[in-house]
Structures are given as C-alpha cells and as structure tokens.
Amino acid sequence: MVDPNGTLALILEQLVQGIPLAIRKFEVLVGGIFGLYLLFLAMRYFHDRKQLKLLHDIKLEIANLNHNLFAEKKYKNKTNSSNVPAAKRSSR
C-alpha cells in the first residue's frame, strides 16, 4: 500500500524545488531594461487612455456649449426680427 505521508512529502518537495526556478524565469523576463520598457509602456498606455477620455469629455462639453450658444442666438434673432417692421428687416 502507498504511504500518504511519503506521497505528500514528494509532491511538496517537487513544488518547493519548482518555485525558485519559476521566480528566476520571472526575474529574467521582467528584469533589466526590458522590464523597465514594459513598465513604462504600460504606464504610457493607461496615461494616454486617461488623456483621451479627458479630451473626449472636453469635445462633448464644447459641442454642448456651441449648441446652447447658437440656439440662444437663433432665439434672439427670431424674437428681434418679429418686433422689427418689415421695411427695416429688409435693410439688414
């Protein structure tokens, strides 16, 4: 019959031996100049997304302001033109 304590010890021993190897591979992948490049690339990506969202919000705000401004001018022109006699309206 198989000893459960021996099997568990064997599995844990293999797991413990694999951890430093995985950490070493991770250090090589992320370490050095390449790791810094990936870090800066990720930072730039998220910063640019934030800036694009801000620019999009500014664009929508300007469009909203322009719409309200031209609607107000149209309303003023309609109210002013209806109060001016026909002879004076044609001279504008």
ZIJO-V900883 format. One record per helix or strand of 2 or more residues. SS is the DSSP state (@ for helix, = for strand). FROM is the first residue (numbers start at 1). LEN is the number of residues. If there is no record, write none. Layout:
ss/from/len
SS/FROM/LEN
SS/FROM/LEN
//
This chain:
ss/from/len
@/4/27
@/32/52
@/86/5
//
